[in-house]
Amino acid sequence: MRSAPPLSDRLTDHQPLVLGLFRIVLGLLFASEGAATVFGVLDRESSPVGDWPFWYAGVIELVCGALVLLGVATRSAAFLSSGIMAFAYFTEHQQDGLFPLQNGGLSPALFCWGFLLLVFFGPGALSVSGLVRGADAPRRGLTVR
């Protein structure tokens, strides 16, 4: 009688797909933050064009969020996104308290670390770059054991 593979092996087989879904959701949420800042949608007033740093951050959020969502230049867009979220946390939130729950910086902290994860693990499955690369091309750096 053949036994089923261990749970960790079965979960590992799905890492690329789950990472791809994580990337899609993270990119969508980030792009919606940028759209809200730039265009004043989703019950938020737009930031005036050229208003430093908010309008520029909104443009970066919108563009990088869309790139991450699609899986195009994912590592570069995630690196820039992680950096601007760290900048936002330390310049806008850190002064109001040490912890994100105290200073209202929970979203920038989570975005920062989520994007940093994508910098190191790449886009996962379901990415445009994966479609262009081809399904038979090797996937590097996706398996963590």
N, C-alpha and C positions, 0 to 999 in steps of 0.2 A: 504494500500500500504506500502510495506516494504522499508525503506530507506537504502541506501548503508552505510557501516561502514565508519567512518571518515578516512581521508587519513592517519593520523598518525597510526591508527590501521592496515591498509593495509600494510604500510611500515614496521611496527614492525614485522608483520608475516614473512617478508623476511630477517630479520636481520641475521639469521644463514647462509643463502646462500650468502649474500653480504659479510659478514665477512669472509667466506671461500674463496670467490673469491679474496678479498683483501689480505688474507694470501698467496694464490697461486701466485699472481702477485708480492707481496713484496718478497717472497722467491725466485722466479725466477730471479728477478732483482738483489737481493743480491748474489745469487749463481753465476750469470754471472759476477759480480764484482770480486768475489773470483777466478773464473776460469780465468779471464783476468789477474789477478795478479800472479797466480800460474803457469799457462800454457802459458801465452803470446798470448792469442787468442783475437778476437774482436778488432783488430787494436791497441793492447797495448803490450808493451814489458813486459816479465815476470820479476818478482823480483828475484834476486839471492836467491837460497835455503839458508835458515837460516838468511837472512837479516832482522835484527830487526828494527822496528816492522812490516815492510811491508809484508814480506813473511808469517809470522805467522798470521797476520791479514787476509791475503788472504786465508789461509787454514781455519781459523775460518769462514770467509765469505762463502766459498764454502760449508763446512760441515753444518753449521747452516742454510744457505740458503736452502740447499737441505732438511734438516729436517723440516723447516718451510713450504717449498713448499709441501711436502708430508703430513704434519700434524702429525708428529711423535715427541714426546717430545717437542711440540710446545712452551709451556711456558718457559721451561728451555733454549731452543735454542734462543728464542726471548729475554730472559733476558740477556744472554751472548752477543747477537748481539747488543742490545740496549746499553749495557755497552761499548763495543769496539767502537761503533760509537760516544758515548759521549767522550771517551778517544781520539779518532781521532780528533774530533772537537776541544777539548780544547788544545791538544798538537800540532796539525798541522795547525789549521786554526785560532783560536782565536787571535793569536799573530799578524795577518795581518789586524785586524779590528774587530769592535764589532758585526756587523751584518753579517749573512751568505752571503748576496749578495755582501758585501765588501770583505770578506775573502775567498770566494770560498768553503765555507763549507755548501752549501745548501743540497747536497746529504747526508752527515753524519747527519745533523740535522733532515732531514725528515725520514731517516732510523731509527734514534734513537727513535723518537716519534712514528713512525709506529710500531716498535717492542714493545715499551712500552705498546701500546694499546693491542697488542696480549698477553702480559704477564697477563693483567687483564681480558681480555675477552675470551681468549682461542682460539682454532682453528676454531670454527664455523663449518659449514657443509663441506662435501667433503674431510674429512681428513681420513687418514689411521687409526688413533687411534679411530675415530668414527666408522669405519667399524669393527674394532676388538671388540670395546665395544658393538656394536649392535645398531640397529636403534631404538629399544624400550627402551633403557636406557635413564634416564632423562638427559636433558641438563641443566646444572646450569649456571647462570651468563650471559646468552646471551641476556636477554631482558632488554632494557633501556627504561624507560618511563619518 
